[in-house]
Amino acid sequence: MTDQPPASYAGPQRVLSGVQPSGALHLGNYLGALVKFARLQHEQDTLIFVADLHAITVWQDPALLATQTREITAAYLAAGLDPAKATIFPQSAVTAHAELGWIFQCVARLGWLDRMTQFKEKSGKHKERSSVGLYTYPVLQAADVLVYRATHVPVGEDQKQHLELTRDIAAKFNHDFNRPGFFPLPEGLIEGPGARIMSLRDGSAKMSKSDPSDNSRINLTDDADMIAQKIRKAKTDPEPLPESLEDLKTRPEADNLVGIYGALAEMTKAQVLAEFGGKGFGTFKPALADLAVAKLAPISDRMRRLMADPAEIDRVLAAGAEKAREVAAPTLDEVKKIVGFWR
Ligand code: TYM
């Protein structure tokens, strides 16, 4: 046959990622995701969405959800995303995500979802009271990526397993319907010092929106005093900072603060230790606080200014949704044909 696609994906390179509007963004989201989005938009076709379909897998106050969607958009813009370069949109405004999501629910296997650690963490002891959506959440995530045939997905380390599932679904679809290379097997863009920012109160727990202690995280909306205070109170050990990376490995809280410094200053951990090794936290913490304030205060200022004009944010989202629909439509159309739906 002449129209047989090549065995591996031969389409254009495309970046896609998203953030849930389920609470204030923190430093982990910023360093693990937003910073990468802003960089990648200059290198590749980039689509960045607000994952409102994912957010409702746990209860969201309907009166707040749209505001939180605008807040995430403001954070994207404040972090440097440019709507003239990147396509920025709300997930629910492009119905192709949900349509492909259903088809993928019929491709993914129960055993694959049973292995997802994030569901176990999020459902905790109340598995039977969790929404079905929380369980099938990673399948929708695969549809988010593949409906645009995205090839690169910038995320923090906690999304690694979801990305592997995306690749498994893409491969199974291509195989089951005998369409090798129809979907790409997307690559995660995870590496870097910001990939896994830990709680300021516990170096073994990830910095998270859902941690009950606000002191565990730096929010993008925190003012300079709050940022400095949270860093001052951050858990540490009594020893000075080590000289070598090897010695940092056994000190999770110190490792985390050195990693944060490195990610903010665009330095490796080794370079941070070359500057601060042998010095105590009494010296290092104020330096880190100054750096964090210098980097984050302008972002929260910009966010506040953007939030004062929600109509402008809505214009960005509406224009982005229109563009995203155009990119998604041919893929969804083709999928429906491949699956054999009446048309
Ligand atoms: P979400 O909203 O939990 O987090 C958004 C992004 O922030 C990263 N992140 C972190 N990075 C470093 N350190 C941390 N402590 C930290 N906490 C969060 C996350 O890895 C993520 O990149 N399921 C996704 C949203 C989503 C998505 C997608 C992402 C839905 N569909 C398709 C990519 C592609 C989520 O809940 O992210």
Residues whose N, C-alpha, C, O or C-beta is under 5 A from the ligand:
A	BS01	TYM	L16 S17 G18 V19 Q20 G28 N29 G32 A33 A51 H54 Q141 D144 P154 V155 G156 E157 D158 Q159 G194 A195 R196 I197 M198 K206 M207
